[in-house]
Amino acid sequence: MASAVVRGLTHGRAVWLMVLVTLMWATAGVVTRQLASARSFEITFWRSAFTLLALLVILPIWRGPAVFAQAARGGRALWASGICWAVMFTAFMLALTLTEVANVLVTMALGPLLTALVARIFIGQRLPMRTWGAIVVAALGIGWMYGTQMGEGLWLGTVVALCVPLAAAVNWTLVQHAQAEGRQIDLVPAVLIGALISTLATLPLAWPFAATSRDLAWLAFLGLFQLAIPCVLSVICARVLKAPEVALLALLEVIFGIALAWLGAGETPARSVLLGGALVIGALVANEWLGLRGRRSALSRPPSVPLSH
């Protein structure tokens, strides 16, 4: 069933589907601001628990019952990937309870650049100069945000949010290292494992529960429509779109998320966040666009003919 869906997905439809995915991801901030009683680890627990329940239904329908066997016998690499997903799930929701939505989303946007840096350090992948330049500019943007928040008590949320792109970078590096050794990590059961670990890890910290029935309805929405469904859809899109295209489209989450929190929760982003975010997003767009253009020009270039002597 999964392969049939991918075969029927054109490039244009994959682009629009990825836009929908980013819009679904972007609802986390504004929905969190609607909660009446649930706080901190309880929010994380319920979101992860509802995600786990949703995936237990969705994955067998999409991939067949064998997906559970894949998770059971996936080995250390798969479970390490699952731990990375658990860190991302947990840190993201905790950060939203500690600081403004815009701070979290801009910090998360560092993912592609941190991934490139971690891959350079641990598996020796070379980085082009454009990526080094983007890392420097993005670091300046985050540094500006962090420095202005020191006196506002918002810095802790930014630090927690930084765990999300760091875990994503480690996760991607694990996948690349496994592929280099001839092993494949299936990210679909890894997401399921991540939801399970996050649920179990946050349960003791979430007790006693304070969520109202209305809170639980919002948290069920987050588990199903903000995380489980878009995670599955993003995996499908990634099989049709090139990695730079996915990275660029994923940046829409930052724009959508800030706009929804602004319109739906009255959370106006600070000027320092807008300036720092502009540096981060600008660096990412320039890096991915130049990389995509370079790859296209290389593909269109005719093969070289050796010169005769």
C-alpha positions in Angstrom: 0.0 0.0 0.0 2.8 2.4 0.9 4.6 1.9 -2.4 1.4 2.4 -4.4 0.8 5.7 -2.6 4.3 6.9 -3.5 4.0 5.8 -7.1 0.8 7.8 -7.5 2.3 11.0 -6.0 3.6 13.5 -8.5 6.3 16.0 -7.7 3.8 18.9 -7.6 1.4 17.0 -5.3 4.3 16.1 -3.0 5.2 19.8 -2.7 1.6 20.8 -1.8 1.4 17.8 0.6 4.6 18.9 2.3 3.1 22.4 2.7 0.1 20.8 4.4 2.5 18.9 6.6 4.3 22.0 7.8 0.9 23.7 8.5 -0.1 20.7 10.6 3.2 20.8 12.5 2.8 24.5 13.0 -0.4 24.1 15.1 1.5 23.0 18.2 2.2 26.4 19.6 -1.3 27.9 19.2 -2.9 24.7 20.5 -0.7 24.6 23.6 -1.7 28.1 24.4 -5.4 26.9 24.6 -4.7 24.5 27.5 -6.3 25.4 30.8 -4.8 23.1 33.4 -2.2 20.8 31.8 1.4 21.9 32.2 5.0 21.0 31.3 5.6 17.2 31.5 1.9 16.4 31.5 1.5 18.1 28.1 4.4 16.1 26.8 3.1 12.8 28.2 -0.4 13.2 26.7 0.8 14.3 23.3 3.3 11.4 23.1 0.7 8.9 24.4 -1.9 10.0 21.8 0.8 9.9 19.1 1.7 6.4 20.1 -2.0 5.3 20.0 -2.5 6.9 16.6 0.6 5.2 15.2 -0.4 1.8 16.6 -3.5 2.2 14.3 -2.0 4.0 11.3 1.2 2.0 10.8 -0.3 -1.5 10.5 -2.8 -0.1 7.9 -0.1 1.7 6.0 2.8 -0.7 6.3 1.2 -3.9 7.4 1.6 -5.8 10.8 5.2 -6.5 9.9 6.1 -3.0 11.1 6.0 -4.2 14.7 8.3 -7.0 14.0 10.7 -4.5 12.3 10.7 -2.4 15.5 11.3 -5.5 17.7 14.3 -6.8 15.7 15.7 -3.5 14.5 18.8 -3.6 16.6 20.7 -0.9 18.5 20.8 1.6 15.6 17.0 1.6 15.3 16.5 2.0 19.0 19.2 4.8 19.1 17.1 6.5 16.4 14.0 6.0 18.5 15.8 7.7 21.5 16.6 10.7 19.2 12.9 10.9 18.2 11.9 10.7 21.9 14.2 13.6 22.8 12.7 15.6 19.9 9.1 14.9 21.0 9.8 15.7 24.6 12.1 18.8 24.3 9.8 20.4 21.8 6.7 20.4 24.0 8.7 21.4 27.1 10.3 24.3 25.3 6.8 25.6 24.3 5.9 25.7 28.0 9.0 27.7 28.8 9.3 30.3 26.1 7.5 31.9 23.2 6.5 29.9 20.1 8.7 32.0 17.9 11.8 31.3 19.9 11.2 27.5 19.7 10.5 27.4 16.0 13.5 29.6 15.0 15.8 27.5 17.2 14.5 24.3 15.6 15.1 25.7 12.2 18.9 25.2 12.9 18.4 21.5 12.2 19.9 21.3 8.7 23.0 23.3 9.6 23.5 21.4 12.9 23.1 18.1 11.0 25.8 19.2 8.5 28.1 20.1 11.3 27.6 16.9 13.3 28.1 14.8 10.2 31.3 16.7 9.5 32.6 16.0 13.0 31.6 12.4 13.5 31.5 10.8 10.0 33.8 13.1 8.2 31.5 14.5 5.6 33.0 17.5 3.9 31.1 20.8 4.0 31.1 23.3 1.1 32.0 26.9 1.9 28.4 28.1 1.5 27.4 25.8 4.4 30.1 27.1 6.6 29.0 30.6 5.8 25.4 29.7 6.6 26.4 28.2 9.9 28.2 31.4 10.9 25.3 33.6 10.0 22.7 31.3 11.7 24.9 31.2 14.8 24.9 35.0 14.9 21.1 35.0 14.6 20.7 32.6 17.5 23.3 34.4 19.5 21.4 37.7 19.1 18.2 36.0 20.3 19.9 34.3 23.2 21.7 37.4 24.3 18.6 39.6 24.4 16.6 36.9 26.3 19.1 36.6 29.2 17.4 39.4 31.1 13.9 38.3 30.2 13.9 34.8 31.7 13.2 33.1 28.3 16.7 31.7 27.7 15.9 28.3 29.4 13.2 27.6 26.8 15.6 28.4 24.0 18.2 26.0 25.4 15.6 23.2 25.7 14.5 23.9 22.2 18.1 23.5 21.0 17.9 19.8 22.0 15.4 19.3 19.2 17.7 20.1 16.2 20.7 18.5 18.0 18.8 15.2 18.4 17.7 15.5 14.8 21.3 16.0 13.7 22.4 12.9 15.7 19.5 10.9 14.3 20.4 11.8 10.7 24.1 11.0 11.3 23.2 7.6 12.8 21.1 6.9 9.7 23.9 7.9 7.3 26.5 5.9 9.3 24.3 2.8 9.2 23.8 3.1 5.5 27.6 3.5 4.9 28.0 0.1 6.7 25.4 -1.5 4.6 22.6 -1.4 7.2 19.2 0.4 6.8 17.3 2.2 9.5 13.6 2.4 8.8 12.5 5.7 10.3 8.8 4.6 10.5 9.2 2.1 13.3 11.8 4.5 14.8 9.1 7.2 15.2 6.9 4.6 16.9 9.7 3.7 19.3 10.3 7.4 20.0 6.7 8.0 20.9 6.8 4.9 23.3 10.0 6.1 25.0 8.7 9.6 25.4 5.4 8.4 26.9 7.1 6.1 29.4 9.8 8.6 30.4 7.4 11.5 31.0 4.7 9.5 32.8 6.2 9.7 36.3 7.0 13.4 35.9 3.4 14.1 34.7 1.7 12.6 37.7 -0.7 13.7 39.2 -2.7 14.7 36.2 -4.4 18.0 36.1 -5.7 18.1 32.5 -9.4 18.9 32.0 -11.5 17.0 29.4 -11.1 20.0 27.1 -7.3 19.9 27.5 -7.3 16.2 26.6 -9.3 16.9 23.5 -6.6 19.5 22.4 -3.8 17.1 23.3 -5.4 14.3 21.3 -5.5 16.7 18.4 -1.8 17.3 18.9 -1.0 13.6 19.0 -3.0 12.7 15.9 -3.1 15.7 13.6 0.0 17.7 14.7 2.4 14.8 15.0 1.3 11.2 14.0 -0.3 12.0 10.6 2.2 14.6 9.4 5.1 12.4 10.4 3.7 9.6 8.1 3.0 12.1 5.3 6.5 13.6 5.5 8.1 10.2 5.1 6.0 9.7 1.9 7.0 13.2 0.6 10.7 12.5 1.3 10.5 9.6 -1.1 9.5 11.9 -4.0 11.2 15.2 -3.1 14.9 15.9 -2.9 16.4 16.6 0.5 17.0 20.3 -0.2 13.4 20.7 -1.3 12.2 19.1 1.9 14.5 21.3 4.0 13.3 24.5 2.3 9.6 23.5 2.5 10.0 22.5 6.2 11.0 26.2 6.9 7.3 27.1 6.3 6.6 25.6 9.8 8.4 28.6 11.3 6.3 31.1 9.4 3.0 29.3 9.9 3.8 28.6 13.6 4.6 32.2 14.4 1.6 33.5 12.4 -0.8 31.1 14.1 0.5 31.9 17.6 0.2 35.6 16.8 -3.3 35.4 15.4 -4.7 32.6 17.6 -3.1 33.3 20.9 -2.0 37.0 20.7 1.7 36.1 21.1 3.5 38.8 19.3 7.1 37.9 18.5 9.8 40.1 20.0 11.9 42.3 17.6 15.0 40.4 18.6 13.4 37.1 17.6 12.3 38.5 14.2 15.8 39.8 13.5 17.5 36.6 14.7 15.0 34.5 12.9 15.5 36.4 9.7 19.3 35.7 9.9 18.7 32.0 10.5 16.0 31.5 7.8 18.0 33.6 5.3 21.1 31.5 5.9 19.1 28.3 5.5 17.3 29.4 2.3 20.6 30.6 0.7 22.4 27.4 1.6 19.8 25.0 0.4 19.0 27.1 -2.8 22.6 27.3 -3.8 23.1 23.6 -3.2 20.0 22.7 -5.2 21.1 25.0 -8.1 24.6 23.6 -8.0 23.2 20.0 -8.3 20.9 20.9 -11.1 23.7 22.6 -13.1 26.0 19.6 -12.5 23.3 17.3 -13.9 22.6 19.5 -17.0 26.3 19.8 -17.8 27.5 17.6 -20.7 30.1 14.9 -19.8 33.6 16.1 -20.2 35.7 14.7 -23.1 39.3 14.0 -22.3 41.7 16.1 -24.3 44.1 14.4 -26.7 47.8 15.1 -26.3 
